[in-house]
């Protein structure tokens, strides 16, 4: 695959996930606090199931594309940009599975304002990492 097409595919995945994470960060997670406690468990179960459809496959695809880009661009991309891009994906996955998933597991047990607040605060790590990755890939495409 030509490097330019691989960059474009990486950018497309990053742009999609960046838009999604900003929506989650600014709209979705803050509205968790508005869900009545009596409806919480059903709401959170539906949220988890439905978000899996829009997040899981794109994240797996992004990971694969990022690994491919890091390897294919190891000599062609400036300053190890492919490896930096992959490192950002690694950070996103680490935050997802070691911080966000435990908060969601806690919320699956019932409404917990502290967990909601923790989820909102720590999700900025993923929001910023995806934003930086999309910016880096956009810069690589524009040069």
N, C-alpha and C positions, 0 to 999 in steps of 0.2 A: 504494500500500500504506500502511495506517495506520502512523504512526511506532512505536506500541506493538508492533505485530506485527513490524516490522523490528528493533526492539530485542530482542524475544523470539527471533527467528531468529539474530541475532548472538550472543545469550547461549547459545543451544543449541549453536552451532558452537564457541564459545569454551569452554563447559563440557566438551564432548566432547574437544576437543584438549587442554584442561588436564588432564583425567583421564588421557588417553593419555600426555602428556609426563611426568607424575609417575610413571606406571608404568615408562616407559622410563628415567627418571632414577634411580629408587630400586631397580628390580628388573632391568630388561633390560640396560642398559649395564654395570652392575657385574658381571653374570654372564658378560659377554664373556671376562673373565679366567679363567673356569673351563673354557672350551672347549679341548680338547686341540689342540696345534699341528697335528697331523696332520689334524685334521678342520676346521681353521679356514676354509680357502678355500670348501669346500662350505657350511659353516655361514653364513659371511658373505654368500655369493651368495644363499642361501635367505632370509636375514634381509632383505636389501636388496629382493628381489623382493616378499616378503610384506608388508613395511612399506609399500611403495609403495601397496598396495591400501587400507590403512587410514588413510594419511596424506595422500596427494596430492590426491584429490578433496575431502576436507574442508578442506584448506588453501586450495585454489583457491576453493571456495565461501565460505570465511571472508573471503578477500581481497575478493571481489566484494561481499559483504554489508557489509564494513567501509567500502568506498568509497561504497556507496549510503547507509549510515547517516551518514557524515561529510557528505555533500552534503544529504541530506534533513533532517538535524538541525542544520544549520549555524546556524539562528536559534532553534530550539526547545530545544536541549540546553544545559545550563548550562556555562559556562566552556570552551566549545569541546570538550566531552567526546567528541563524535563524531570530531573530528580527533585527539584524544589516543588514542582507541581505534584509529584507522587508523595512527597513528604506531607503536603497539605491534605491530601486524601487520607494518608495514614493518621494524621491528627484528627480529622473528621471522624474516621472509624473508631479511633480510641475514645474520643469524647462520647460518641454515640453509645458504644457498648459498655464503657466503664462509668459513665456519668448519667446520660439520658435514660438508658434502659433501666438502671436501678431506680431512678425517680419514677418512671412509668410503672415499674413493678410495685413500688410503694403506693402509687395512686390506684392501682388495680385493686388494692385492699380496701379502698374507701377514700372519701374526700379528705384531703390533707393540704391545708393552705401553705404550710411550710414547704412541702414537696413541690407544689405548683410554683411558688416563688423561687425555689432552688432551680427548677427546670427552666424558668424564664431567664434567670440570671446566668446560668451556665450555658444555655443555648447560644449566647452571644459568641462563644468560642467557635461553634460550628458556623454561625452566620458570618462572622468575620473571615474565617478560613475559606469558606466557599466564595466569598466576595473577592478575596485576594487571589484565589486560584482563577476565577473567571477573568479578573483584570490581567493577571499574568499571561493567560492564554490569549486574551484579546490583544495584548501588546505583541506577543509573538506572531500572531496573524497579521498585525498591521505593519510589522517591520519589513 
